[in-house]
Amino acid sequence: MSGVATAIPAFGLRRASAHSRWSLWALLIALVAALLITLVWLAGRYEASQVQSKLERDTAEALGDIRSALTRNVQSLQALQSGHPSPASWRESSAALLRERREWMRLEWRDSSLRTVAFVDTPYRFAVFARLGRPNAQAEVSMACTNARRGSGPAYSGSYFVPQTDGLGLEVMELCLPQVTAGELTGYMVATYSLNEILAGMIGPQLARSQEISFTEADGTRLAMNGLARRGSRVFSSQQLLDLPGNTMVLRMDSWRGAPELFPNVLTALVTAMSIALVLVLVLLGRDARRRLQAEEDLADALAFRKAMEDSLVTGLRARDLQGRITYVNPAFCEMVGFRPDELLGHSTPAPYWPPELAGDYQKRQEIRLAGQHAPPREGFESVFMRKDGSRFPVLIIEAPLINHDGLQTGWMSAFLDISEQRRVEELSRASQERLQATARLATVGEMASLLSHELNQPLAAISGYATGSINLLKSPAAPGALPDIEVAMRRIAEQAERAGKVIKSVHDFVRRRDKAREPVAPQALLDAIMPLVSLQARKLGVRVDTRVKQNLPAVLCDRTMVEQVLLNLARNAMQAMDQAGIGQPSLVIEVRRSAAVRQSAAGQGWLEFSVADVGRGIPEAVQQQLFTPFFTTKSEGMGLGLSLCRTVVEQHGGFLGFAPNRPQGTIFRFTLPIHVAAVPA
């Protein structure tokens, strides 16, 4: 009994499974059939839309042809009256024009009172108004000419039917063109159009062969018709409005298309599609199961790979939802702040790694970020975090929106870099650079020691001489009368002592190491500070130094000592280069002026340009490529740091240091410094 009881549920399960499979097959077949029917229906709709679109284009093209032809006809009528023709010559010209324009049934020349001066009928048919007479259509002519006179241009009458002697008739309309001479109305040109001839002559014959073209009124009443089309089971129609001054008609095109013979094609396509569909379904069902298993394995591998990659990162990662709650942290972030993942996940503001004194500012920044009012900078921003033990450390934060597979933002993903070591290295580099600059200044003074001793000997010798002379005057019997001379000697001693003091002070200010501080400095003050040292070497080498400072230049914001070192280095390099080249009449020009650069300083106020120009041999091309490379030098006793330090100093101020040939001979070095904001007039 137990075996039977076990078999019955299994049998029921198999039956249910078979029923489910057959239901799926039936659903599949129904879907394929529906798809085929839909495709056939869509193909028919597409074919109909293509036919309708082509018919619309043909109608628009025909309407354009009619309008162009009517415009040309108006121009031809205007040409008839040129030169004030006589009635006889007018008839001759009109007859020739009627032979070219089959759509015109009659041309008339009327005076300002609408009385006929001359007229000509078309040569291609019997006179149109022979049966009822021309006065019978006087109302349409009067209406058209009244509209033409009001509009000062051509005007058309409404169409009307004119019976003919052969028992038939024509639908015609009148065109009236006023003739104005010297601002006064002198007459009218009246042309009678045949609507049938307009359709036959103004529209391309290829359109009339495939469509039926007609003029209709707004209510659908046919006025004229041209062209024959093969009658079919389906009619396609297109209508375009022909709006003329004084008259409006509808241009209509009808096209008949037969029903497509779809049955043999659909039957073949149905059998082929069904066969292919059934085979594809069997293949796809088998492949679907394998793909599902493969996708699950790939997903597991991808998750494992991502987990291993996140665990190996030294960059901290943190994810937050749109409410600011932490939803994910990686091991690097936990190690960075010293908290376990369970202490961080689900935690909202204030975060446990926020310093208490900065929590308020961080809270406002996060509210702005979560509100989406301000996108984070792509390059990131710096902040300060607190470890679990209370120590602070700087971090670089890079944030980006967290987007799900539907393209919706679900939160924010943040990456954190501990930049403590980077800050320490930057501080060491800055200190080393300052020491290197101080060493360079000391080396410069060492090179100029002999020049300084020579420069100081002169004021000291003068002081000694004036002092000896004063003592001699005091010892002489005529000492009371020599007081004016003694006073002059004392004044000279003071002047020479002040001169020696200035030399010593300039060297002392240049060598001493000061804190890095930027202050507004006048350009002339920078030149005055280095000129004693420049003049020492210039007198020794026989170089003529010329300074050119433009009037009313604003102050620059700079570290005075560093910029003075740049100017001194450039001037000394220029003088040494001219001395080595053996220039006969060496000269040095130091100039300050406003920079022509388009870019603005950080304060938005522009730049001043400092230039040092010599008349040496110039810089060889091979040397130009390495000129600013540290430890590269062309001097036998040089350190190769002067120009490298100069470029570093200028770039720290936001400026640019470069060089160019000095025409006709020599080299000119230029660098820029930012203008002090307060120095720029409002």
URURLIN-V787761 format. One record per run of one state. SS is the DSSP state (h for helix, s for strand, l for the rest). FROM is the first residue (numbers start at 1). LEN is the number of residues. If there is no record, write none. Layout:
ss={SS,SS}
from={FROM,FROM}
len={LEN,LEN}
//
This chain:
ss={l,h,l,h,l,s,l,s,l,h,l,s,l,s,l,s,l,s,h,l,h,l,s,l,s,l,s,l,s,l,h,l,s,l,s,l,h,l,h,l,h,l,s,l,s,l,s,l,h,l,h,l,h,l,s,l,h,l,s,l,s,l,h,l,s,l,s,l,h,l,h,l,s,l,s,l,h,l}
from={1,2,81,87,101,104,112,116,122,134,152,155,157,160,164,169,182,184,195,202,205,211,212,217,222,227,234,245,247,258,263,313,316,322,326,330,331,338,341,345,356,372,381,387,392,404,409,419,420,448,449,476,480,512,519,522,523,542,544,550,556,559,560,582,587,595,607,614,621,625,642,653,657,662,667,676,677,680}
len={1,79,6,14,3,8,4,6,12,18,3,2,3,4,5,13,2,11,7,3,6,1,5,5,5,7,11,2,11,5,50,3,6,4,4,1,7,3,4,11,16,9,6,5,12,5,10,1,28,1,27,4,32,7,3,1,19,2,6,6,3,1,22,5,8,12,7,7,4,17,11,4,5,5,9,1,3,3}
//
